[in-house]
Amino acid sequence: MKKSLLFIIALLFTTTAFSQNVIQLFNGANDFFKLLQEEKFKDAHAFFDDTLKTKLTEESLKKLWGDIGNKYGKAESLDAIQSKAQGDFFAVTVEGKFAKGDQNFILGFNKMQKIVGIFLAPPKRTAVYLKPTYVDTSLYKEKSVYIGPAGKQLAAIITTPKNVKNFPIVVFVHGSGPGDMDETVGPNKPFKDLAGGLASKGIASVRYVKRTLIYPNEFTNAYTVKEEVLDDATAAIAIARTTVGADPKNIYVFGHSLGGMLAPKMAILTPDLAGIILAAAPARKLTDIIIDQNKYMFDLANDTTAAGKKQLTDALTEIDKSKITQLGTTIKPDSSILGLPAKYWTDLNTYNQVAVAKSLSKQRIYILQGGNDFQVSKTDFDLWNAALEKKKNVRLKFYPDLNHLLSSQTGKGTMAQYQAAVSVSEPLVNDIALWIKGK
């Protein structure tokens, strides 16, 4: 059960909107369901306002919870995931996972943070993956392999074009947070789209599961992006180098978000790379990106209350702690800041991706950014552009309609936008393919 919640949005992390006293509401919802799980119905009943106490007695609450248990089995987790203001009330959605299936709940709270209603949330209509029209599966084949050290390997897929010799090959590197080999978000699979689209145009690729998804226990102590990203990216590049039919002198890294931020470092670590592609890559520090994301979500929530503004101020104060550049006597390597070890932040904050990219002269660089991306903004693209536009080995392109998942959208929106199935932009795939082929 989650006991507290910090509202940060780190690149591809889960997000939530700000609302009045939302932390207290989330904690209240979580505590209420914890009491139900512990069968402390009298204490749970005390969360109700006077009207609901009359309508739903303690015995009725006990029976309701028993009926839910009979239908769905033992509760495995119950966590508040969303809050929405509705007039003078607040609706908190609680995600419920049970032994026999999932069932979400909606708790209605009044301004006194008393529960005024309990509802079973309607089942979600889950969108399904949409195969891009530009992908022709008859033109390529895929092979399952593993990368990484023995005993801690990661599943990967090599996608290679048919009837093509000495083809270029791309290694896909994830953004922040755990991710599968397709970089799945909702029904969307950006890496799968890109792999199929590029293979249809004669370009191979390697994509793999991110280590933090399969081996989360490896990341309970101090670590940096080396363990999270760089080691496995290097292993994937080695696989690309030995792929039958691939040109070992024509290997590219496609880094998305955090992966794009780290792509210049990968070019230093692997100097025989032909080039790097930075897609929606931050040019600023990660802390600055998170601050912008929080301000954007707060503005979107249109919360003008003093409590809401304090919520934002408190969150920004907490986020600001991640700006550290060195450890000290009170800050140990494994001290947690925004859910990541202090060592992670000091390592990332002393890395200047723009300066490293500027130092590259042999490898080609393609930097692309979408205008409907609310997670990494045009501010970052402008910084890349100002530093690198005069370099002959660099191409920069701004796509006004693309969001963070590289699909065409009519507006920036929120994370809810990611729940609709939309393929990676075909013009983008075409541009990348032409650039890799030197056209």
N, C-alpha and C positions, 0 to 999 in steps of 0.2 A: 504494500500500500504506500503510495507516495504521500509524504508528510509535508512537503513544501514544494514550491514550483518557482523557478526563476524564468522570466520571460525573455529568452534570447532566441534569435533566429540565426543560426550559423550556417549560411550557404544552403545546404540541403537538409538542415535539421527541421524537425517538426515545429510548427509555429502555432500561436494562438493570439487572439485579439485581446487588447486591454479592455477592461471594464471596471466599474466602481467596485473597490474592495475585492477584486477577483481572487487574490491569493487566499483571503479568508473564506470566500465562497467555496473554492476548490478544497481547502482543508476541511471545511465543514461537511461537504458532501462525502469526502473520503472517510472522515471520522464516523459519519452516520452509518455508512455501509460496513465499516469495521465493527461497529457495535452489533449490527445485524448478524454478521458472520460469527461473532462471539456469543450470539443469542442473548444479548443484554437489551431486551426489548423495552424495558422501562426507561433506560438511559437514552435509547434511540428515540423513543416516543417524546422525550423532552425537547427534541429538536423542532417539533411541530409548533405552529402558532395555535392560538386557542381555538380557532375555528376548525382546523384540521384535526386537532386533538379530539374534538367532539365527533367529527365525521368518521375518523379512523381511530378506533380505540386501540389500546395496547394489545388486546387479544386479537383484534382484526389485523394489526400489523404482524403479529406472530404468525397468524394463519396465511397472510399474503406471502411472507418470506418462505413459509413451508411449501406453499403451492409452487413458488418459483423454483425451489430446490427439487421438488418432485418432477418438474418438467425439464429443467436444465442440468440437474445434478449439482454437485458440490462446487461452490464458488472458488475459482482459482485466483482471480484478480479483479478488483473493482477500482477504477481510477478515473477521476474527473479529467476530462480532456478538452472541454470547450465551455465558454460562458457567453451568453448573449443577453443584452438588455432588452426588455420588452415592456415599455412604459415604466411603471413604478416597480416592476418585478425583474428578476434575473433568472434565466433558464440555464441550468448547469447540466451538461451532458456527461454521464458517467459510463465509461466503457466497461462492460461486464463480460468476463470470460469464465465459462463454466465447463464442467467435465463433459457435458453433452452438447455443448454449443455456445454461441455468443448471444448475449442480449444486452442492449444498451438501455439506460434509464435517463429520464429527464426529471430533475428536481427543480421545483419552482421555489425561489426565495423572495421574501419581502425585504424592505430596506433595513429591517432589524435583523436580517440574516436568519430568519426563522423559515422553516419549510412550510409552504402553503399548498403544495401538491406533489404527487409522485405519479409518473407516467412511464409506461413502457414505450421506448422509442420504436418507431416503425422500422422494419428491416431495410437495410441499405440496398439500393439498386447499384450493384457494382458494374462499372464500365469495364469492357474487355479490351485487350490490346488490339490496335488497328494496324494491320500490315500496310506499310507504305506502298503507294501505287508505283513508285519508281524502283521497287525491289523485284528482281527477277531471279527466283531461286534456282532456275534451270541453268544459270550462268556461273554458279559457284558451288562449292562443297564445304562442309564443316567437319572438323575433327576435334574430339574431346581429348584434352591432355591435362597434365598437372604441372604446376610451377612451385618453386620454393623448396625448402629443405625437407629431407625425408622425415616422415612422422608429423609434419606440420604443413603439408602441401595444400595448395589451393586449386580448385577446379578451374579449368580455362577452356576456351574454344578458339581454335585457329580457323579462320574463314579464308579460303583461297579461291581465286577465280579459275574457271576451267579454260583449257586451251590457250593459256597465256604463259609465256616464259619470262623469267627475270622481272617479275612483277614487284612493285613497291609494296611495303607492308607497314601497317600502322599499329601502334600499341596504345590502347585506351587506358587512361588513368583517371580514377574517380575523383569526385568532389568530397566534401566533408561527410563524416558519419559512415555507418556501415552500409554496404551496398552489394548487390549481386552483380554478376558479370554483365548484365544488361543495363545497369544503373537504373533499375526499375523504381519509378515513383508513381503510385496509383496504377493506372493501366498503361502508363507510358514507359517506353524502353529506349531511351536515346541511343545507347551504345549498340543495341541490336539493330535499330534503324540505320545508324551510320555504317555498321559492319556490312549489312545487306546492300545498302545503297552504294558503298564504295566497291564492294566485290562485284556488283553488277556492272561496274565500270573498269574492272581489271585491277583492282587494288585490294590486297589481302589485309588481314588484321588479326590481332590477338586481344582478346578481352578475358578478364578473370574476376573471380569473386574477391572482394576486398577482405583483408585479413581480420578486420574488426568485426565482421559479420560472423565468421566461422570460429574464430578463436578469441572471444571477448575477454576470457580470463588472462590472456597475455597482456592486457592493458589495464590492469588493476593497480599497478604501481607507476613509477616514473617512466615516461617514454617520450619520444619526439616523433616528428614526421618521418624520420629515418625508418623506424620500426613500423609506423602506420602506413606509409606510402612508398618511400624510396627503395627499400630493399626488394619489395615485390615487383615494382616497376622495372628495376634492373634485371630481375629474373625473367620477366616477360620479354624484355628486350633481347635477352640471350636466347630465348625460345624463337623469337622472330628471326634472329640472325641465322639459325640453323633450320628454318622451315624450308622444306623442299620446294624449289621453284622460285623462292624469293631472292631478290637482289640484296645481298648483305650490305651493300653500299647505299641502299635506298630505304633506310628505316626511319620512320617518323614517330614521334610521340604526340598523341592528341590528349592534352590535359584539360579536363573540365573543372571549372571553379577552382577549388583548392589544388586540384591536379594541374591546372593551367598556371596557377601561382608558382608551383614547384617545378614546372617544366624547364625553366632556365637552369635550375640547379641540376636537373637530370642531364641537360646538355653538357654541363661541366663534368659530371660524373661519367658520362658515356660520350666522349668526344667524337666517336665515329658515327653518331646520329647524323642523318642527312638534314633533319629539320625538326622543329617543334611547332605545334599548333596550340595556341592559348585561347580557349573558348570560355567566355564569361569569367575571365581571370582577374582577381583583385590586383590592383596596382598599389593599393594602400595596405596598411596593417589590418589584420583580421578584426581587431577590436573596433576600428573605425567602420568597417563594414557592418558589424553587428549593431553598432549604435545607430547607423542610418536605417537599418531594417526595423529596429524597434520604434524609431520616430515615425517611420512610414506607417507601420501598423497602428500606432497610436492615433495618428492623424486620420487614418481610414476609419477607425472606430468612432470618431467624432465625439469623443468623451470630453466634455468641457468642465466636468465637476472637479472640485478641489482634490477629492480623493483619487480621481483618475490621474490628475497631473502629478500628485505625490507618488502614485504607483510608477509612473514613467521615471520620475526623478530618482526614486529608490533603485529601479532597475538599472538606470544609467550609471549610478554610483557603483553598483555591484560590477557592472561590465567594465568600468574604468580600472578595476583592480587587475585586469588582464594585460595591462600595458607594461608590466614589469620586464626589464631587460637583464636582470641578474638576480641570483638567489642570495639569501641572507641568513642570519641566525634564526630568524622567526619564520622564514619562508623556506621550507625544505623542498627538494626536487619533486616529492610526491604530494606536496600540499595541493589541495583541490581548488581550482579557480574556474568558475563557470563549468564545472564538471570535467575539466581537463587538468592534468598535473602542471605544477608551476614550471617544471623543466620544459614542458611542451611550449609554453608561452615564451619563455626566455629564448629558446632556440628559434622560434618563428619570428619573434620581434627583432632579433639581430640579423635577420635575413632580408636583404634588399633585392627583391626580384627584378625591379626595373633596372637597377645598376648592373646586375648579373646579365640580364638580357642585352643590355647595351654593350657589354664587353664581348659578346659573341660576334664573331666575324665570318667564320667558316660555315656555320649551320644556318639554314634558312628559317625564317620565323613568320608565322601567320597569326595575327592577333585579331580576334573577332568578338563583337559584343552586340547584344540585342537591346533595342530601345524600350521594350516592354518587360525588361528584367527588373524586378523590384528587389532582388537579392544582391546583385552586383550592378552598379549603375554606370551611366555615361561618364560620371566623374572619373572613374577608373580608366575607361577607354581614353579619355582626354589626356590623362597622365601618361599612359603608354604612348599615345600619339605625339605628345610634346617631346618626349625623350627619344623616340625611335623613328620618327617619320622621315628623317634624312638618311637613314641607313639603307643601303642598297639591298641588303639581304632580308629586309623586313617588309611585309605587306600588312596593312591595317585596313579593316573594313567594318563599318557600323551598319547593322541591319535594323532599321527602325521598328519592324514588326515582331521581332523575335523575343521570346521570354527566356527565362533561365534554363529551361529544358530544350531550348533551341527550336521551338515550334512557333509558327506564326499565330499571333493573337491580335485582337483589336484594342486591348488595353492591358495595363500592368496587373490589375486584380490582386488576388491573394493566393495562398496555398490551395484554396478550393479549386482554382483554375487547373491545378495539376491532376484533379480527379476526372477530368474529361480526356478521352483518348484523342490525341492529336500527334501526328507523326513529326519527326524532325523535318525542318524546311527542305524541300527539294532544291530550290536555288542554292541553299547553303551547301548541300551535298555536292551539287554540280561544281560550285566554286572551289571546294576543297579538293575534289578530284582533279580539276584542271590545274590547280596550283601545285599539287604533288607531281603531276606529270610535266610541270614546267611550262605550261601554256598560258 
